[in-house]
Amino acid sequence: MPLRSDWSTATCPIARSADVLADPWVLLVLRELFSGRTRFDQLRDATGAADSVLARRLSSMIDAGLLERDDAGYRLTDSGRETLPILHAYARFSRATDPDGPWGLTVSCARCGEVAASVDWCTRCDAPLDADTTRWARRSMGGVPFALTTGRAA
């Protein structure tokens, strides 16, 4: 019996998106790609995934149009970059359920420094939060803000 259903052809857009994004390994790989890790070994070490698990997820993410692979490693596509608000929503949910926990992730605007009150918009700048305009700070990494990477070639 399969662990979950195949929703790739569902008429519901949420089900179709869940078919690709509801896998926890996929979310962790996206987190690491936005954090600047692009090579297989970096992704494996950061996520703790077994080689076979990571290889399958990366392949499925390429097939879904989230990633591209080149000599330097894996890069987010435009569709992959569109997942950023989903990761922000997970971070906000984590803070809501454990506001003083040691593993929090703070999302802030790179333009003004405001901690985001939304998953995709800076209310102070009245501008979108995307990989180019977002900083993350992980409590587990000392709370030092760092820029996200778009995965685009410089």
Backbone as a chain_set.jsonl record, in Angstrom:
{"seq": "MPLRSDWSTATCPIARSADVLADPWVLLVLRELFSGRTRFDQLRDATGAADSVLARRLSSMIDAGLLERDDAGYRLTDSGRETLPILHAYARFSRATDPDGPWGLTVSCARCGEVAASVDWCTRCDAPLDADTTRWARRSMGGVPFALTTGRAA", "coords": {"N": [[0.836, -1.176, 0.0], [0.649, 2.195, -0.908], [2.334, 5.0, 0.629], [1.162, 7.484, 0.382], [-1.255, 9.291, -1.566], [-1.285, 9.863, -5.143], [-1.363, 12.991, -6.308], [-0.877, 14.411, -8.543], [-2.382, 14.867, -10.826], [-4.667, 16.002, -9.957], [-7.588, 18.103, -9.814], [-7.684, 20.137, -8.015], [-5.796, 22.92, -7.032], [-4.344, 23.087, -4.651], [-4.005, 20.431, -3.853], [-2.477, 19.514, -6.039], [-0.171, 21.06, -5.711], [0.624, 20.151, -3.196], [1.343, 17.59, -3.882], [3.909, 17.875, -4.816], [5.224, 19.516, -2.898], [4.644, 18.68, -0.28], [6.295, 16.861, 0.879], [8.495, 16.394, 3.488], [11.318, 16.259, 3.131], [11.702, 17.63, 0.755], [11.022, 20.244, 1.488], [13.081, 20.755, 3.315], [15.314, 20.598, 1.646], [14.768, 22.779, -0.04], [14.972, 24.845, 1.866], [17.727, 24.723, 2.422], [18.827, 25.276, -0.094], [17.969, 27.933, -0.477], [19.506, 28.969, 1.542], [21.986, 28.91, 0.488], [23.402, 26.583, 0.022], [24.421, 24.357, -2.411], [25.577, 22.098, -3.479], [25.52, 18.496, -3.74], [26.681, 17.06, -1.543], [26.723, 19.056, 0.425], [23.974, 19.547, 0.741], [23.12, 17.027, 1.6], [24.542, 16.758, 4.041], [23.518, 18.937, 5.497], [20.768, 18.42, 5.647], [20.599, 15.844, 6.601], [19.744, 13.699, 5.184], [19.712, 10.442, 3.719], [21.897, 9.312, 1.089], [20.49, 8.024, -1.032], [17.851, 8.813, -0.579], [18.039, 11.618, -0.782], [18.942, 11.849, -3.437], [16.716, 10.865, -4.864], [14.789, 12.8, -4.131], [15.91, 15.198, -5.136], [15.916, 14.597, -7.856], [13.147, 14.371, -8.307], [12.417, 16.977, -7.738], [13.675, 18.368, -9.761], [12.283, 17.271, -11.938], [9.78, 18.341, -11.336], [10.181, 20.945, -11.898], [11.306, 22.698, -10.063], [14.01, 22.88, -9.605], [17.233, 23.211, -11.218], [20.069, 21.582, -12.597], [23.551, 22.058, -12.715], [27.085, 22.29, -13.482], [28.036, 23.422, -11.128], [26.289, 22.63, -9.171], [23.059, 22.476, -7.699], [20.368, 24.575, -8.624], [17.824, 26.916, -7.841], [14.886, 27.273, -9.754], [12.751, 29.705, -11.394], [10.208, 28.863, -10.563], [10.936, 27.398, -8.305], [11.949, 29.446, -6.683], [9.578, 30.687, -6.096], [8.588, 29.312, -3.964], [9.384, 30.401, -1.59], [7.622, 31.996, 0.176], [6.179, 29.896, 1.303], [8.024, 28.543, 2.891], [8.502, 30.63, 4.653], [6.003, 30.741, 5.874], [5.995, 28.326, 7.274], [8.07, 28.924, 9.096], [6.896, 31.049, 10.519], [4.725, 29.7, 11.651], [6.085, 27.931, 13.332], [7.199, 29.742, 15.163], [4.851, 30.675, 16.283], [3.893, 28.45, 17.62], [5.937, 27.817, 19.353], [7.229, 30.177, 20.694], [9.505, 30.946, 22.186], [11.324, 29.057, 21.688], [14.457, 27.313, 21.027], [15.101, 27.042, 18.359], [14.188, 28.866, 16.526], [13.388, 30.759, 13.547], [13.976, 33.812, 12.207], [12.468, 36.024, 10.01], [13.255, 38.705, 8.024], [13.124, 41.986, 6.484], [15.407, 42.916, 4.053], [15.783, 45.467, 3.169], [14.848, 47.366, 5.072], [15.115, 46.203, 7.56], [13.015, 45.405, 9.134], [11.252, 42.997, 11.03], [9.474, 40.457, 9.534], [5.992, 40.608, 9.231], [4.382, 39.289, 7.649], [4.189, 36.623, 5.253], [5.095, 37.228, 2.756], [5.438, 39.957, 2.274], [6.737, 43.158, 3.051], [5.627, 45.164, 5.53], [6.459, 47.657, 6.39], [8.104, 48.743, 4.307], [6.345, 48.428, 2.285], [6.6, 46.548, 0.193], [7.474, 43.633, -1.772], [8.644, 40.571, -0.228], [11.216, 38.722, -1.242], [13.67, 36.341, -2.412], [15.78, 38.043, -2.924], [15.383, 40.187, -1.238], [15.18, 39.438, 1.374], [16.183, 38.488, 4.637], [17.361, 35.928, 6.699], [17.492, 34.809, 10.074], [18.736, 32.469, 12.17], [18.092, 31.191, 15.305], [19.522, 29.051, 16.266], [21.919, 29.428, 15.055], [23.123, 31.511, 16.264], [21.597, 33.727, 15.786], [22.375, 35.547, 13.848], [21.742, 37.577, 11.106], [21.442, 36.494, 7.704], [21.898, 36.725, 4.172], [19.667, 35.507, 1.701], [19.937, 33.224, -1.027], [19.394, 33.406, -4.49], [20.035, 31.578, -6.309], [20.631, 32.249, -8.828], [22.843, 32.771, -11.549], [25.683, 34.814, -11.179]], "CA": [[0.0, 0.0, 0.0], [1.48, 3.391, -0.951], [2.274, 5.853, 1.809], [0.26, 8.6, 0.127], [-1.868, 9.288, -2.886], [-0.699, 10.668, -6.21], [-2.271, 14.105, -6.584], [-0.28, 15.182, -9.631], [-3.378, 15.205, -11.85], [-5.874, 16.491, -9.286], [-8.082, 19.397, -10.292], [-7.489, 21.11, -6.943], [-4.419, 23.419, -7.065], [-3.655, 22.797, -3.393], [-3.602, 19.027, -3.928], [-1.394, 19.402, -7.021], [1.028, 21.622, -5.082], [1.018, 19.24, -2.12], [1.979, 16.433, -4.489], [5.329, 18.197, -4.948], [5.822, 20.222, -1.766], [4.269, 18.172, 1.046], [7.349, 15.972, 1.353], [9.396, 17.155, 4.367], [12.671, 16.349, 2.57], [11.679, 18.688, -0.259], [11.058, 21.514, 2.209], [14.417, 20.939, 3.878], [16.219, 20.894, 0.526], [14.503, 24.17, -0.421], [15.578, 25.693, 2.909], [19.18, 24.749, 2.259], [19.154, 25.974, -1.343], [17.833, 29.361, -0.197], [20.599, 29.331, 2.442], [23.219, 28.968, -0.288], [24.026, 25.281, -0.199], [24.004, 23.936, -3.754], [26.182, 20.825, -3.86], [24.874, 17.313, -3.166], [27.222, 16.752, -0.218], [26.264, 20.098, 1.349], [22.551, 19.306, 0.996], [23.033, 15.802, 2.402], [25.015, 17.014, 5.4], [22.637, 19.904, 6.165], [19.434, 17.853, 5.879], [20.689, 14.539, 7.246], [19.122, 12.693, 4.318], [20.566, 9.418, 3.118], [22.202, 9.598, -0.317], [19.424, 7.551, -1.926], [16.673, 9.666, -0.342], [18.308, 12.931, -1.361], [19.002, 11.719, -4.903], [15.331, 10.768, -5.361], [14.102, 14.085, -3.959], [16.465, 16.155, -6.093], [15.401, 14.21, -9.179], [11.724, 14.729, -8.389], [12.325, 18.435, -7.747], [14.032, 18.763, -11.135], [11.128, 16.9, -12.772], [8.664, 19.244, -11.019], [10.527, 22.291, -12.346], [11.765, 23.54, -8.961], [15.469, 22.963, -9.628], [18.042, 22.859, -12.378], [21.394, 21.131, -12.178], [24.663, 22.402, -13.589], [28.374, 21.828, -12.944], [28.241, 23.965, -9.778], [25.35, 22.013, -8.242], [21.63, 22.64, -7.941], [19.897, 25.964, -8.565], [16.377, 27.121, -7.866], [14.294, 27.896, -10.935], [11.751, 30.708, -10.999], [9.177, 28.156, -9.78], [11.531, 27.087, -7.007], [12.009, 30.683, -5.889], [8.208, 31.014, -5.676], [8.249, 28.567, -2.74], [9.874, 31.106, -0.397], [6.572, 32.294, 1.164], [5.775, 28.663, 1.986], [9.003, 28.355, 3.966], [8.237, 31.67, 5.649], [4.803, 30.34, 6.617], [6.435, 27.313, 8.237], [8.827, 29.603, 10.144], [5.934, 31.788, 11.343], [3.972, 28.715, 12.418], [6.97, 27.445, 14.38], [7.281, 30.783, 16.194], [3.547, 30.759, 16.951], [3.706, 27.294, 18.484], [7.035, 27.753, 20.315], [7.844, 31.49, 20.484], [10.79, 31.102, 22.853], [12.134, 27.87, 21.412], [15.832, 27.586, 20.625], [15.342, 26.767, 16.943], [13.414, 29.799, 15.732], [13.907, 31.397, 12.341], [13.411, 35.143, 12.041], [12.44, 36.501, 8.63], [13.214, 40.166, 8.037], [13.306, 42.705, 5.232], [16.787, 43.367, 3.863], [15.795, 46.907, 2.873], [14.642, 48.221, 6.249], [15.415, 45.466, 8.772], [11.781, 45.054, 9.842], [10.886, 41.588, 11.112], [8.299, 40.295, 8.68], [4.698, 40.279, 9.823], [3.704, 38.59, 6.572], [5.092, 35.653, 4.634], [5.557, 37.642, 1.435], [5.368, 41.396, 2.083], [7.214, 44.012, 4.137], [4.598, 46.168, 5.798], [7.089, 48.967, 6.534], [8.528, 49.21, 2.977], [5.254, 48.191, 1.345], [7.244, 45.906, -0.952], [7.509, 42.177, -1.623], [9.786, 39.853, 0.333], [11.63, 37.613, -2.082], [15.013, 35.91, -2.033], [16.705, 39.171, -3.031], [15.082, 41.23, -0.25], [14.891, 38.776, 2.639], [17.276, 37.98, 5.472], [16.962, 34.976, 7.73], [18.365, 34.664, 11.238], [18.392, 31.264, 12.917], [18.555, 31.225, 16.695], [20.508, 27.987, 16.455], [23.18, 29.888, 14.468], [23.488, 32.738, 16.948], [20.695, 34.815, 15.441], [23.007, 36.501, 12.937], [21.029, 37.576, 9.825], [22.206, 36.218, 6.494], [21.156, 36.909, 2.935], [19.278, 34.308, 0.976], [20.477, 33.161, -2.386], [18.366, 33.121, -5.502], [20.513, 30.518, -7.156], [20.903, 32.78, -10.165], [24.245, 33.004, -11.859], [26.061, 36.224, -10.977]], "C": [[0.887, 1.246, 0.0], [1.291, 4.239, 0.302], [1.341, 7.034, 1.631], [-0.263, 8.502, -1.286], [-1.055, 10.119, -3.864], [-1.717, 11.739, -6.571], [-1.81, 14.933, -7.771], [-1.281, 15.578, -10.712], [-4.682, 15.714, -11.238], [-6.298, 17.841, -9.862], [-7.9, 20.499, -9.252], [-6.036, 21.599, -6.95], [-3.656, 23.157, -5.771], [-3.175, 21.35, -3.389], [-2.433, 18.847, -4.901], [-0.091, 19.954, -6.438], [1.539, 20.711, -3.976], [1.712, 18.003, -2.675], [3.486, 16.639, -4.612], [5.924, 18.653, -3.618], [5.528, 19.64, -0.389], [5.298, 17.204, 1.631], [8.316, 16.777, 2.232], [10.815, 17.282, 3.819], [12.751, 17.468, 1.535], [11.766, 20.052, 0.421], [12.445, 21.788, 2.783], [15.446, 21.242, 2.794], [16.016, 22.334, 0.073], [15.14, 25.126, 0.585], [17.077, 25.828, 2.685], [19.597, 25.441, 0.966], [19.026, 27.482, -1.159], [18.966, 29.85, 0.71], [21.957, 29.322, 1.747], [23.931, 27.652, -0.5], [23.513, 24.739, -1.532], [24.541, 22.566, -4.158], [25.518, 19.665, -3.11], [25.369, 17.059, -1.75], [26.807, 17.786, 0.822], [24.802, 19.87, 1.731], [22.361, 18.077, 1.872], [23.42, 16.083, 3.848], [24.058, 17.931, 6.169], [21.266, 19.326, 6.489], [19.475, 16.543, 6.655], [20.06, 13.423, 6.428], [20.153, 11.669, 3.85], [20.778, 9.76, 1.642], [21.055, 9.217, -1.24], [18.165, 8.403, -1.791], [16.881, 11.017, -1.001], [18.332, 12.871, -2.884], [17.599, 11.64, -5.494], [14.614, 12.106, -5.258], [14.617, 15.114, -4.953], [15.966, 15.864, -7.503], [13.94, 14.611, -9.335], [11.543, 16.248, -8.425], [12.728, 19.011, -9.109], [12.862, 18.471, -12.062], [9.952, 17.847, -12.563], [8.959, 20.688, -11.437], [10.985, 23.229, -11.254], [13.261, 23.822, -9.024], [16.009, 22.71, -11.02], [19.385, 22.404, -11.833], [22.415, 21.583, -13.206], [25.95, 21.928, -12.922], [28.618, 22.288, -11.512], [27.313, 23.331, -8.748], [23.921, 22.245, -8.669], [21.255, 24.102, -7.77], [18.386, 25.978, -8.578], [15.977, 27.745, -9.205], [13.36, 29.008, -10.458], [10.656, 30.059, -10.16], [9.697, 27.801, -8.397], [11.6, 28.302, -6.106], [10.622, 31.095, -5.394], [7.791, 30.279, -4.409], [8.657, 29.306, -1.473], [8.77, 31.46, 0.601], [6.081, 31.058, 1.92], [6.73, 28.388, 3.146], [8.816, 29.395, 5.06], [7.011, 31.315, 6.497], [5.15, 29.261, 7.647], [7.192, 27.966, 9.387], [7.89, 30.356, 11.085], [5.135, 30.827, 12.22], [4.82, 28.193, 13.581], [7.078, 28.458, 15.514], [5.966, 30.891, 16.959], [3.359, 29.622, 17.943], [4.779, 27.179, 19.56], [7.831, 29.057, 20.239], [9.215, 31.666, 21.127], [11.72, 29.914, 22.626], [13.5, 28.216, 20.848], [16.073, 27.502, 19.118], [14.624, 27.74, 16.028], [14.161, 30.354, 14.53], [13.204, 32.735, 12.202], [13.558, 35.547, 10.583], [12.333, 38.017, 8.689], [13.477, 40.726, 6.642], [14.744, 43.204, 5.142], [16.869, 44.864, 3.616], [15.737, 47.734, 4.142], [14.947, 47.522, 7.575], [14.202, 45.028, 9.576], [11.576, 43.535, 9.85], [9.55, 41.433, 10.41], [7.072, 39.909, 9.498], [3.851, 39.504, 8.826], [4.689, 37.61, 5.95], [5.663, 36.153, 3.318], [5.635, 39.148, 1.216], [5.927, 42.129, 3.289], [6.19, 45.112, 4.343], [5.202, 47.562, 5.99], [7.467, 49.542, 5.16], [7.391, 49.161, 1.959], [5.791, 47.61, 0.043], [7.322, 44.398, -0.706], [8.782, 41.684, -0.933], [10.072, 38.683, -0.599], [13.065, 37.259, -1.697], [16.03, 37.041, -2.098], [16.525, 40.189, -1.906], [14.771, 40.664, 1.133], [16.183, 38.371, 3.332], [16.656, 37.007, 6.466], [17.961, 35.057, 8.864], [17.875, 33.45, 12.011], [18.953, 31.386, 14.325], [19.665, 30.209, 16.92], [21.868, 28.362, 15.881], [23.572, 31.241, 15.057], [22.636, 33.935, 16.591], [21.281, 35.867, 14.522], [22.283, 36.445, 11.586], [21.957, 37.245, 8.659], [21.284, 36.334, 5.286], [20.804, 35.564, 2.337], [19.928, 34.349, -0.4], [19.353, 32.819, -3.347], [18.776, 31.937, -6.353], [20.81, 30.976, -8.572], [22.395, 32.961, -10.342], [24.538, 34.49, -11.727], [26.482, 36.884, -12.263]], "O": [[1.791, 1.348, 0.828], [0.243, 4.205, 0.947], [0.785, 7.539, 2.606], [0.235, 7.721, -2.098], [-0.248, 10.961, -3.471], [-2.797, 11.437, -7.077], [-2.302, 16.042, -7.982], [-1.043, 16.539, -11.444], [-5.689, 15.84, -11.935], [-5.468, 18.617, -10.335], [-7.959, 21.681, -9.592], [-5.122, 20.777, -6.881], [-2.433, 23.017, -5.8], [-2.053, 21.073, -2.965], [-1.498, 18.103, -4.608], [0.976, 19.377, -6.651], [2.746, 20.52, -3.832], [2.577, 17.428, -2.013], [4.254, 15.681, -4.523], [7.016, 18.22, -3.251], [6.126, 20.084, 0.592], [5.161, 16.78, 2.779], [8.899, 17.752, 1.758], [11.457, 18.312, 4.021], [13.758, 18.171, 1.453], [12.511, 20.921, -0.031], [12.927, 22.92, 2.742], [16.349, 22.052, 3.002], [16.992, 23.043, -0.173], [15.775, 26.107, 0.196], [17.626, 26.928, 2.753], [20.621, 26.124, 0.937], [19.878, 28.235, -1.632], [19.344, 31.02, 0.65], [22.966, 29.687, 2.35], [24.977, 27.618, -1.148], [22.304, 24.671, -1.753], [24.015, 21.942, -5.079], [25.024, 19.832, -1.995], [24.56, 16.863, -0.844], [26.565, 17.437, 1.977], [24.435, 19.984, 2.9], [21.533, 18.082, 2.783], [22.709, 15.691, 4.772], [23.818, 17.72, 7.358], [20.661, 19.697, 7.495], [18.493, 16.171, 7.297], [19.867, 12.316, 6.933], [21.316, 11.999, 3.618], [19.94, 10.416, 1.024], [20.685, 9.986, -2.127], [17.491, 8.681, -2.783], [15.999, 11.51, -1.704], [17.794, 13.758, -3.547], [17.319, 12.274, -6.51], [13.911, 12.508, -6.185], [13.821, 15.834, -5.555], [15.633, 16.782, -8.252], [13.543, 15.13, -10.378], [10.621, 16.748, -9.07], [12.18, 20.021, -9.549], [12.486, 19.314, -12.877], [9.208, 18.129, -13.502], [8.089, 21.553, -11.341], [11.053, 24.438, -11.473], [13.727, 24.863, -8.56], [15.364, 22.099, -11.872], [19.787, 22.797, -10.738], [22.18, 21.503, -14.412], [25.902, 21.237, -11.905], [29.329, 21.62, -10.761], [27.542, 23.488, -7.549], [23.605, 22.214, -9.858], [21.764, 24.784, -6.879], [17.746, 25.16, -9.239], [16.658, 28.635, -9.714], [13.201, 29.22, -9.255], [10.22, 30.63, -9.161], [8.959, 27.898, -7.416], [11.341, 28.209, -4.906], [10.507, 31.781, -4.378], [6.747, 30.588, -3.835], [8.306, 28.872, -0.376], [8.964, 31.24, 1.797], [5.619, 31.169, 3.056], [6.299, 28.042, 4.246], [8.952, 29.093, 6.245], [6.993, 31.565, 7.702], [4.645, 29.289, 8.769], [6.981, 27.601, 10.543], [8.063, 30.312, 12.303], [4.896, 31.106, 13.394], [4.316, 28.034, 14.692], [7.054, 28.087, 16.687], [5.97, 31.171, 18.158], [2.737, 29.804, 18.99], [4.563, 26.517, 20.576], [8.972, 29.059, 19.778], [10.013, 32.47, 20.646], [12.757, 29.781, 23.276], [13.685, 29.282, 20.261], [17.155, 27.86, 18.651], [14.468, 27.451, 14.842], [15.39, 30.409, 14.503], [11.979, 32.791, 12.093], [14.634, 35.429, 9.997], [11.429, 38.556, 9.328], [13.978, 40.036, 5.754], [15.237, 43.848, 6.069], [17.92, 45.468, 3.831], [16.487, 48.699, 4.288], [15.03, 48.182, 8.61], [14.345, 44.351, 10.593], [11.707, 42.873, 8.821], [8.61, 42.187, 10.663], [7.115, 39.009, 10.337], [2.727, 39.108, 9.134], [5.9, 37.762, 6.111], [6.618, 35.571, 2.805], [5.874, 39.589, 0.091], [5.628, 41.768, 4.427], [5.919, 45.898, 3.435], [4.512, 48.557, 5.77], [7.178, 50.705, 4.881], [7.47, 49.781, 0.899], [5.492, 48.093, -1.049], [7.246, 43.945, 0.436], [9.846, 42.294, -1.041], [9.261, 37.765, -0.725], [13.61, 37.827, -0.751], [17.041, 37.0, -1.396], [17.433, 40.979, -1.647], [14.167, 41.342, 1.964], [17.149, 37.963, 2.688], [15.571, 37.241, 6.999], [19.138, 35.341, 8.646], [16.728, 33.412, 12.455], [20.141, 31.652, 14.513], [20.618, 30.459, 17.658], [22.866, 27.703, 16.174], [24.274, 32.022, 14.415], [22.912, 35.048, 17.041], [20.743, 36.97, 14.423], [22.212, 35.377, 10.977], [23.114, 37.666, 8.634], [20.081, 36.083, 5.36], [21.56, 34.599, 2.458], [20.401, 35.39, -0.856], [18.468, 32.025, -3.028], [17.943, 31.353, -7.046], [21.199, 30.173, -9.42], [23.116, 33.268, -9.393], [23.726, 35.326, -12.122], [26.829, 38.065, -12.266]]}, "num_chains": 1, "name": "protein.A"}
